[in-house]
Amino acid sequence: MADLDTQNPLNPISPEDDDHPKEECGLFGIYGQTDAATHAVLGLHALQHRGQEAVGIVAYDGEQFHSHRALGLVGDNFESQDVMARLTGDMAIGHVRYSTSGDTVLRNVQPLFADFKFGGLAMAHNGNLTNAYTLRRRLVQRGCLFQSTSDTETIIHLIAISEYGRVVDRITDALSQTEGAYSLIAMTQKKLIGVRDPYGVRPLVLGRLGESYILTSETCALDIIGADFVRDVEPGEIVVIDEMGVQSLKPFNKRPSRFCIFEYIYFARPDSVMDGQNVYAVRKRIGAELARESHVDADVVVPVPDSGVPAAIGYAEEADLPFELGIIRNHYVGRTFIEPTDNIRHLGVRLKHNANGAHLKGKRVVLVDDSIVRGTTSVKIVEMVRNAGAAEVHMRISSPPTTDACFYGIDTPEREKLLAARMDVKAMREYIGVDSLAYITTDGLYRAVGSEARNNERPQYCDACFTGDYPIPLRDREEEPIPNLLTLLDEPN
């Protein structure tokens, strides 16, 4: 495998610098297309919102696998003609990721690659295995040597020790031993393979460009290369793409669908289609439902950009109030260097947001945002709006209170660091400094996404971060951590 790994140091970022949960990664794979890696770069550009700390692409030219993995953004690492000239072939898979706890290090950057007796295999993974500690302990005791702290490598080792012959059977065998939420793309010398976990928590879609096929996390990555959306990969489905076309396998026991509802609220790009629904339209419906549930007399509706914009539009339309960009976001700010002084740290939010005072002064303002995690950014935004002369500030949140941590591949703080886990709405209102604070209810959210209210029935989505109802067992939380640092799983994928 020709590997072109580069170390690109990132500036540190404070937990207070961005108060939203973070999606772990985005996937893109393409089969049967000249300059496959170039298409992968374009697809990863469209998925950059899903991961901004590292990027990697593996391509296959019929004889050799070629890889380039690096820390940083897609555009910073795949602009070089020398890099792209080496990523030859008509098959490629790519990955963008966020880190969670621990440092972002190159050994964890995907796709990962391994040589097996049947040939080479590259794999990119989105999600988190909830029994990875347990599996890794067993594999270490068997003599497996781990080179990363990624649970993707756990899957690769399970494939390696499988006694099945065909690669698809080995992958099926490996995944049948795992628990958790995941979508993944694997590439061999002859096949592109996509898989979603049996609950369908993490997204994966199938597209087509002429005679070529694409597997990716969101439909916006199809749009950028002019590909057509074919369908969602179904929960528990394995899609195999080779010279014979597309084959669908469903080897796992059927489970109730639990697609991550936060994709509709925040993670997905608004121009993507998720589970048959346009994300932008869903977010507008969420805002409208929020207005019906928590009306307040006001003069203007202002989004916290950019993620609060569609819900704010829906809120304003339903409440028959003017919609204004009362906060302007600076889109040219990258990762913020945090100086070790409280003053500079306090000013950090102004690098990204500035009050548009002409539309705030003397107004009763409804601020619409998608979520409150720690609450630190909300405090600064509200202070900014008040300093711009707002007469009243009412905050409306287009998700229920985030009371529980995610263990399925989303970067959220531990429960004790979540504002809604420590305070009721009244206390949060006082902490943030608003005249009123209201969240959409869980039933309201389900109505907005076109589903029945939860009530006493099994939910159709994973909403554990709001309800504490974890659909997949959290096996590793019941186990003792592995004492060897090299075998710790400090970074879900």
Wavefront OBJ file of the C-alpha trace (Angstrom):
o trace
v 0.000 0.000 0.000
v 1.502 3.314 -1.063
v 0.842 5.613 1.886
v 1.273 9.396 1.835
v 0.423 10.217 5.463
v 1.146 13.777 6.567
v 1.063 15.421 9.982
v -0.833 18.701 9.890
v -1.062 20.163 13.403
v -4.364 21.680 14.408
v -4.894 24.601 16.710
v -6.475 23.635 20.011
v -10.137 24.336 20.522
v -11.903 24.988 23.778
v -15.013 22.974 24.710
v -16.749 26.339 25.074
v -15.847 27.391 21.532
v -18.608 25.369 19.894
v -21.586 24.390 22.002
v -23.167 21.914 19.596
v -22.892 18.132 19.542
v -20.627 16.923 16.763
v -21.203 14.179 14.241
v -18.273 11.791 14.127
v -17.705 11.392 10.412
v -18.857 11.209 6.828
v -18.330 8.391 4.321
v -17.969 8.315 0.552
v -17.205 5.397 -1.754
v -17.353 5.084 -5.539
v -16.998 2.069 -7.864
v -16.312 1.971 -11.592
v -15.470 5.612 -12.257
v -12.354 7.017 -13.923
v -10.595 9.379 -11.499
v -12.505 7.847 -8.611
v -10.388 9.694 -6.031
v -11.261 13.061 -7.576
v -14.943 12.245 -7.202
v -14.260 11.152 -3.622
v -12.628 14.513 -2.872
v -15.703 16.329 -4.181
v -18.002 14.079 -2.180
v -16.010 14.652 0.996
v -16.168 18.413 0.403
v -19.958 18.090 0.537
v -19.651 16.087 3.765
v -17.147 18.411 5.448
v -19.800 19.452 8.003
v -19.726 15.893 9.376
v -16.037 15.979 10.252
v -13.440 18.727 10.211
v -10.430 17.328 12.028
v -9.121 14.647 9.685
v -9.611 13.276 6.195
v -8.447 10.256 4.229
v -8.894 8.568 0.849
v -7.837 5.115 -0.348
v -7.955 4.348 -4.083
v -7.330 1.130 -6.030
v -5.906 1.065 -9.554
v -6.301 -2.632 -10.334
v -2.887 -3.527 -8.946
v -2.167 -1.447 -5.875
v -3.966 0.479 -3.137
v -2.931 4.111 -2.706
v -3.674 6.174 0.383
v -3.482 9.746 1.585
v -4.540 10.531 5.140
v -4.022 13.776 7.016
v -5.217 15.992 9.824
v -7.263 18.991 8.752
v -9.827 19.867 6.098
v -10.447 18.264 2.720
v -9.407 21.336 0.748
v -6.197 21.772 2.720
v -5.006 18.245 2.011
v -6.233 17.305 -1.470
v -5.388 20.404 -3.492
v -1.915 19.166 -4.408
v -1.564 17.742 -7.904
v 1.176 15.454 -6.607
v -1.209 13.944 -4.074
v -4.020 13.431 -6.563
v -1.672 12.033 -9.221
v -0.860 9.158 -6.872
v -4.493 8.355 -6.018
v -5.197 6.523 -9.268
v -7.866 3.956 -10.006
v -11.571 3.489 -10.667
v -12.454 2.654 -7.046
v -12.008 4.860 -3.987
v -13.369 5.336 -0.478
v -12.998 8.401 1.719
v -13.683 9.549 5.246
v -13.925 12.805 7.220
v -13.966 12.699 11.012
v -14.177 14.498 14.303
v -12.240 13.389 17.332
v -13.829 13.098 20.769
v -11.803 12.486 23.912
v -8.049 12.309 23.499
v -5.942 13.836 20.742
v -6.572 13.572 17.047
v -3.665 11.462 15.834
v -2.820 10.159 12.411
v -3.025 6.506 13.389
v -6.793 6.961 13.936
v -7.438 8.684 10.601
v -9.478 6.567 8.222
v -9.898 4.714 5.952
v -7.877 2.008 7.682
v -6.136 -0.586 5.502
v -5.030 -4.173 6.080
v -3.526 -6.954 3.994
v -5.372 -10.259 4.394
v -4.705 -13.641 2.838
v -7.503 -12.861 0.381
v -5.924 -9.477 -0.478
v -6.108 -5.889 0.666
v -9.100 -4.295 2.361
v -9.726 -0.636 3.203
v -12.513 0.349 5.580
v -14.154 3.600 6.693
v -16.605 3.583 9.561
v -19.159 5.988 11.039
v -20.551 5.306 14.486
v -19.554 3.532 17.650
v -19.451 -0.098 18.765
v -20.907 -0.385 22.242
v -19.137 -3.699 22.902
v -15.753 -2.719 21.462
v -13.934 -2.957 24.806
v -15.223 -6.481 25.282
v -14.276 -7.522 21.762
v -10.858 -5.884 21.932
v -10.032 -7.592 25.210
v -10.799 -10.960 23.620
v -8.764 -10.147 20.522
v -5.765 -8.934 22.551
v -5.838 -12.128 24.591
v -5.803 -14.048 21.331
v -2.660 -12.204 20.250
v -4.018 -9.510 17.942
v -1.868 -6.388 17.785
v -3.647 -3.042 17.578
v -2.116 0.013 15.937
v -4.867 2.556 16.650
v -7.461 3.430 19.261
v -10.282 3.227 16.719
v -12.956 0.572 17.074
v -12.865 0.291 13.275
v -9.695 -1.699 13.796
v -11.661 -4.087 16.006
v -13.848 -4.923 13.006
v -10.762 -5.452 10.856
v -9.282 -7.915 13.367
v -12.586 -9.791 13.531
v -12.496 -10.080 9.746
v -8.914 -11.342 9.919
v -9.657 -14.198 12.336
v -12.918 -15.239 10.674
v -12.840 -18.790 9.337
v -15.100 -17.983 6.400
v -13.650 -17.832 2.912
v -15.453 -15.061 1.031
v -14.777 -11.495 2.141
v -18.486 -10.693 2.371
v -19.000 -13.685 4.658
v -16.043 -12.583 6.787
v -17.511 -9.085 7.143
v -20.900 -10.572 8.034
v -19.274 -12.842 10.605
v -17.347 -9.926 12.112
v -20.348 -7.620 12.340
v -22.558 -10.342 13.791
v -20.318 -10.184 16.872
v -20.619 -6.425 17.260
v -23.209 -4.247 18.946
v -23.669 -0.554 18.338
v -24.618 2.033 15.762
v -22.648 2.172 12.553
v -22.513 2.541 8.840
v -19.374 1.485 7.021
v -17.854 1.208 3.583
v -15.202 -1.375 2.692
v -13.203 -1.776 -0.508
v -11.349 -4.818 -1.797
v -9.599 -5.381 -5.135
v -12.946 -6.262 -6.707
v -15.771 -4.965 -4.571
v -17.222 -1.927 -2.841
v -19.264 -2.962 0.187
v -21.622 -0.864 2.314
v -23.322 -1.830 5.581
v -25.774 -0.248 8.020
v -26.332 -1.553 11.520
v -29.572 -3.498 12.111
v -31.190 -0.491 13.824
v -30.222 1.919 11.040
v -29.018 4.586 13.476
v -26.349 6.043 11.199
v -27.201 7.035 7.593
v -25.955 5.506 4.342
v -27.350 5.969 0.827
v -26.793 4.423 -2.599
v -26.355 6.572 -5.702
v -25.511 6.144 -9.371
v -23.447 8.164 -11.845
v -23.763 6.664 -15.305
v -22.551 3.085 -14.893
v -20.817 3.879 -11.597
v -22.230 3.389 -8.112
v -21.709 5.468 -4.988
v -22.189 4.791 -1.279
v -22.208 7.844 0.974
v -23.571 9.314 4.186
v -25.808 11.986 2.624
v -27.459 12.784 -0.677
v -25.700 16.181 -0.840
v -22.511 14.244 -1.696
v -24.330 12.788 -4.703
v -25.504 16.199 -5.848
v -22.020 17.674 -5.974
v -20.839 15.090 -8.541
v -24.093 15.040 -10.511
v -25.069 11.547 -9.363
v -28.628 10.292 -8.938
v -30.021 9.117 -5.629
v -31.099 5.476 -5.889
v -32.251 4.628 -2.360
v -31.309 4.447 1.289
v -29.303 1.421 2.334
v -31.739 -0.367 4.636
v -31.037 -1.090 8.311
v -29.113 -4.349 8.583
v -28.446 -4.464 4.837
v -25.133 -5.274 3.162
v -24.797 -3.789 -0.332
v -22.128 -5.406 -2.538
v -21.062 -3.590 -5.702
v -18.836 -5.295 -8.272
v -18.656 -5.963 -11.996
v -21.947 -7.855 -11.782
v -23.793 -4.794 -10.450
v -25.443 -4.287 -7.067
v -26.308 -7.163 -4.766
v -28.331 -6.790 -1.564
v -27.859 -9.096 1.420
v -29.820 -9.043 4.678
v -28.050 -11.500 6.985
v -28.897 -9.909 10.349
v -31.996 -10.315 12.468
v -34.537 -7.577 11.780
v -34.690 -4.852 14.426
v -37.027 -1.877 14.907
v -35.713 1.107 12.979
v -34.053 3.710 15.212
v -32.636 6.292 12.827
v -30.910 9.138 14.707
v -33.465 11.923 15.021
v -30.700 14.493 15.552
v -29.847 14.141 11.847
v -33.056 16.066 11.154
v -32.372 18.641 13.862
v -28.718 19.457 13.274
v -26.247 16.971 11.785
v -27.356 16.580 8.183
v -26.954 19.316 5.612
v -30.336 20.992 5.028
v -30.259 20.183 1.307
v -29.928 16.437 1.958
v -32.763 13.930 1.878
v -32.907 11.642 4.900
v -35.218 8.641 4.982
v -37.279 10.148 2.161
v -37.628 13.604 3.712
v -35.946 16.871 2.749
v -34.043 17.966 5.860
v -34.710 21.682 5.282
v -38.462 21.076 5.096
v -38.382 18.992 8.286
v -36.497 21.718 10.147
v -39.052 24.313 9.069
v -41.837 22.052 10.372
v -39.968 21.688 13.660
v -39.824 25.487 13.937
v -43.529 25.787 13.189
v -44.359 23.199 15.829
v -42.139 25.043 18.282
v -44.084 28.262 17.628
v -47.393 26.496 18.241
v -46.163 24.964 21.479
v -44.409 27.991 22.979
v -45.832 31.205 21.556
v -44.561 34.464 23.039
v -45.404 38.050 22.139
v -42.446 39.370 20.171
v -41.389 41.683 17.355
v -38.857 39.634 15.407
v -37.510 36.084 15.022
v -33.730 35.756 14.801
v -31.826 32.494 14.162
v -28.538 31.558 15.769
v -26.670 30.917 12.514
v -26.334 28.759 10.665
v -28.003 25.702 12.147
v -30.929 27.634 13.607
v -31.995 29.243 10.316
v -34.550 26.747 8.884
v -36.332 26.289 12.228
v -36.416 30.065 12.718
v -38.023 30.497 9.292
v -40.669 27.931 10.228
v -41.231 29.628 13.594
v -41.583 33.081 11.997
v -44.041 31.849 9.365
v -46.206 30.087 11.949
v -46.078 33.001 14.424
v -46.617 35.580 11.640
v -43.540 37.512 12.747
v -40.727 39.093 10.713
v -37.634 36.934 10.197
v -34.355 38.825 10.382
v -30.678 37.922 10.386
v -30.046 39.679 13.664
v -26.814 37.746 14.152
v -24.265 37.522 11.359
v -21.844 34.636 11.216
v -18.301 35.008 9.926
v -17.916 32.035 7.579
v -14.204 32.565 7.110
v -13.197 31.667 10.651
v -11.566 28.271 10.955
v -10.614 26.591 14.164
v -10.046 29.103 16.937
v -6.751 29.382 18.744
v -7.595 29.816 22.394
v -5.186 32.064 24.260
v -4.653 31.175 27.931
v -6.403 34.292 29.186
v -10.012 34.620 30.260
v -10.418 37.868 28.339
v -9.431 36.439 24.954
v -11.388 33.261 25.598
v -14.456 35.354 26.396
v -14.091 37.256 23.132
v -13.781 34.067 21.077
v -17.498 33.894 20.218
v -17.196 37.271 18.431
v -14.876 35.701 15.898
v -17.834 33.672 14.658
v -20.869 35.839 15.446
v -21.697 39.526 15.507
v -24.953 41.240 16.399
v -26.763 43.070 13.595
v -27.886 45.867 15.883
v -30.141 47.658 13.407
v -32.603 44.743 13.597
v -32.323 44.171 17.345
v -32.417 47.559 19.054
v -35.615 48.091 21.003
v -37.093 44.791 19.742
v -38.584 41.848 21.567
v -36.463 39.121 20.034
v -37.131 35.385 19.678
v -33.768 33.636 19.321
v -34.059 30.205 17.684
v -31.289 27.633 18.025
v -31.165 23.887 17.447
v -29.834 22.774 20.832
v -28.189 23.729 24.104
v -25.430 21.405 25.282
v -23.220 23.073 27.887
v -24.931 26.439 27.531
v -21.712 28.421 27.307
v -22.243 29.710 23.767
v -25.891 30.529 24.500
v -24.847 32.777 27.386
v -22.502 34.735 25.120
v -24.999 35.004 22.263
v -27.724 36.316 24.568
v -25.328 38.823 26.104
v -24.380 39.996 22.607
v -28.042 40.476 21.603
v -28.823 42.390 24.785
v -25.779 44.618 24.336
v -27.077 45.409 20.840
v -30.174 46.952 22.462
v -32.798 44.179 22.420
v -35.678 45.017 24.759
v -36.437 41.359 25.488
v -34.746 38.100 24.541
v -36.757 34.874 24.344
v -34.914 31.689 23.417
v -36.611 28.814 21.609
v -34.834 25.503 21.005
v -35.807 23.188 18.134
v -34.912 20.027 20.055
v -35.958 18.702 23.447
v -33.501 19.227 26.324
v -30.285 17.250 25.839
v -30.229 15.350 29.124
v -28.183 12.251 28.260
v -24.899 11.503 26.521
v -24.749 9.695 23.199
v -22.848 6.404 22.996
v -23.632 5.713 19.339
v -21.006 7.825 17.622
v -21.966 11.421 18.432
v -19.588 13.630 20.369
v -21.558 14.839 23.386
v -20.192 15.570 26.854
v -20.713 13.221 29.752
v -24.105 13.627 31.377
v -22.845 15.706 34.300
v -21.619 18.374 31.840
v -24.953 18.710 30.052
v -26.820 21.810 31.185
v -30.255 20.175 30.932
v -29.089 17.256 33.067
v -28.118 19.638 35.881
v -30.868 22.254 35.714
v -34.569 22.535 35.055
v -35.845 24.988 32.434
v -36.310 27.788 34.962
v -32.728 27.461 36.210
v -31.426 27.290 32.637
v -33.366 30.437 31.757
v -31.691 32.287 34.606
v -28.262 30.883 33.761
v -28.488 31.852 30.089
v -30.009 35.224 30.903
v -33.156 35.194 28.769
v -36.636 36.461 29.526
v -38.101 33.081 28.603
v -36.800 29.722 27.455
v -38.727 26.885 25.821
v -37.821 23.658 24.036
v -39.910 21.690 21.592
v -41.476 18.689 23.293
v -40.519 15.189 22.241
v -44.066 14.613 21.011
v -43.915 17.873 19.072
v -40.641 16.810 17.493
v -42.155 13.504 16.414
v -45.135 15.294 14.912
v -42.796 17.580 12.984
v -40.836 14.690 11.474
v -44.084 13.041 10.447
v -44.231 10.285 13.048
v -46.654 9.376 15.778
v -45.998 10.890 19.181
v -44.003 8.661 21.489
v -46.583 8.285 24.261
v -46.288 4.669 25.389
v -45.280 3.234 22.038
v -41.829 2.237 20.888
v -40.152 5.247 19.238
v -39.315 5.142 15.541
v -36.056 7.044 16.030
v -33.112 6.987 18.362
v -33.807 9.845 20.774
v -31.676 8.642 23.685
v -29.991 12.024 24.136
v -33.423 13.456 25.069
v -35.062 10.486 26.780
v -32.317 8.201 28.118
v -33.968 5.387 26.149
v -30.943 3.608 24.657
v -32.161 1.120 22.031
v -28.833 -0.747 21.769
v -27.230 -2.239 24.911
v -24.308 -0.247 26.316
v -22.241 -3.360 26.886
v -18.892 -1.706 27.531
v -20.260 0.450 30.325
v -20.869 -2.754 32.227
v -17.305 -3.962 31.666
v -13.970 -3.060 33.258
v -11.832 -0.774 31.024
v -8.807 -2.409 29.442
v -5.740 -1.298 31.410
v -3.313 -1.170 28.457
v -3.236 2.352 26.965
v -2.682 1.009 23.442
v -5.942 -0.916 23.644
v -8.093 1.878 25.029
v -10.931 3.041 22.835
v -10.715 6.737 23.470
v -12.064 7.864 20.113
v -15.323 6.588 18.627
v -15.499 6.958 14.843
l 1 2 3 4 5 6 7 8 9 10 11 12 13 14 15 16 17 18 19 20 21 22 23 24 25 26 27 28 29 30 31 32 33 34 35 36 37 38 39 40 41 42 43 44 45 46 47 48 49 50 51 52 53 54 55 56 57 58 59 60 61 62 63 64 65 66 67 68 69 70 71 72 73 74 75 76 77 78 79 80 81 82 83 84 85 86 87 88 89 90 91 92 93 94 95 96 97 98 99 100 101 102 103 104 105 106 107 108 109 110 111 112 113 114 115 116 117 118 119 120 121 122 123 124 125 126 127 128 129 130 131 132 133 134 135 136 137 138 139 140 141 142 143 144 145 146 147 148 149 150 151 152 153 154 155 156 157 158 159 160 161 162 163 164 165 166 167 168 169 170 171 172 173 174 175 176 177 178 179 180 181 182 183 184 185 186 187 188 189 190 191 192 193 194 195 196 197 198 199 200 201 202 203 204 205 206 207 208 209 210 211 212 213 214 215 216 217 218 219 220 221 222 223 224 225 226 227 228 229 230 231 232 233 234 235 236 237 238 239 240 241 242 243 244 245 246 247 248 249 250 251 252 253 254 255 256 257 258 259 260 261 262 263 264 265 266 267 268 269 270 271 272 273 274 275 276 277 278 279 280 281 282 283 284 285 286 287 288 289 290 291 292 293 294 295 296 297 298 299 300 301 302 303 304 305 306 307 308 309 310 311 312 313 314 315 316 317 318 319 320 321 322 323 324 325 326 327 328 329 330 331 332 333 334 335 336 337 338 339 340 341 342 343 344 345 346 347 348 349 350 351 352 353 354 355 356 357 358 359 360 361 362 363 364 365 366 367 368 369 370 371 372 373 374 375 376 377 378 379 380 381 382 383 384 385 386 387 388 389 390 391 392 393 394 395 396 397 398 399 400 401 402 403 404 405 406 407 408 409 410 411 412 413 414 415 416 417 418 419 420 421 422 423 424 425 426 427 428 429 430 431 432 433 434 435 436 437 438 439 440 441 442 443 444 445 446 447 448 449 450 451 452 453 454 455 456 457 458 459 460 461 462 463 464 465 466 467 468 469 470 471 472 473 474 475 476 477 478 479 480 481 482 483 484 485 486 487 488 489 490 491 492 493
